[in-house]
């Protein structure tokens, strides 16, 4: 197996087995880096912690909740507003973040009184919000503050509120993935089954592992509603606290991000007998397959096919326009966990891009297996790279663009490699047929931005040309295309609105006739 040793990491020999170059004819038995292990000392990992995984990734997208961190203010600040988890209640959970602001004196003398004071003040400041989640941090976990006891006291004083405690301090796992698991299990243990919902459809699902980044959840919700499916809860993007307490009444768990939320799906299957179905909202073909699977489960596949045909006919010409101009461009696919494999095959097959590297900071071996299997020969797969390894990989591979988070993305810009924010998006949503075209458009804009004509110059030594103007995007992207393509009446650039979510929120849907007989859903599913 061709392990790849970075020059910058020769002083950390343990890192060698965390990077692999996919060789000719190799399969996953011979081409897989080590993964999801404790960070090697000295590597300066860019991973998030378990607290971040619980609060930032999964907890915060719940929209009608006061999210309060019990710990130093830096923990809260680091997990505030860095992802665009929008919601249809004016994004309350994005605008406000809450912290007890633990100081050194609290570490010495205890911070339980401080926590209670902050909880009461928060409920008083926002009297319309009756739900709260409290997140444990390293500092308050180490001093032994009893958060559950304080939450019980506050609920006794304020009977109309409900409080969820998440004990997931930063040291509770090798990466943020440990926090995913903690909050999944805590929610199903303490909250699921405590509210009974109103069932309005014969086809009821929980949409799990979806966080409504720039409206992704609302795009998918539109498809489900057009199929006559009731989305009982979304775990957790744009989801409500009480809606998630009623997850036990769904007929099917539809799972998007398996890395962050498969745990609660598996528990709901064991405890309540709710089956799990993995889907993919990215890409024309994966999304089509996913909607048909859901439709087939309920016996309404014809409704899914109708949506697929309508959306494909509407958006395929625009996707093909971008594919002609992105064909052969090299991409480093460096997102989080599941996007590693949700995107790898789809961007190659549907956009013509070439994935030259994949990496994950917190993904498990299963994520890397899927990602590597969908890459071609010569692709570099890296587990938990540090900043220097990322720089060295970019210098070696010379990608045209990378998809990653903000921290490594800003580093890439310093060496004049454009990046798209794979975690929070640039101009999303990116799910759905139109969303996938928006993704292609953002890639096109990133690669062919005219500003690169200046950013590639070293102003301290390069001569700055003054006798000619800028080349436009079309001049750059169409230079080597045939006239048949550039003048094709069948291909067109994306011409959608800047904000496509507002219209979805105003949309009305048909009322499907309910099935009359008892057990009809089970019969359809069989």
Beta strands, then each sheet from edge to edge (+ up, - down):
strand 1: 19-21
strand 2: 66-70
strand 3: 98-99
strand 4: 131-136
strand 5: 162-166
strand 6: 204-210
strand 7: 230-236
strand 8: 252-255
strand 9: 275-278
strand 10: 330-333
strand 11: 354-360
strand 12: 380-383
strand 13: 401-404
strand 14: 419-421
sheet 1: 1+ 12- 11- 10- 13- 14-
sheet 2: 3+ 2+ 4+ 5+
sheet 3: 7+ 6+ 8+ 9+
end
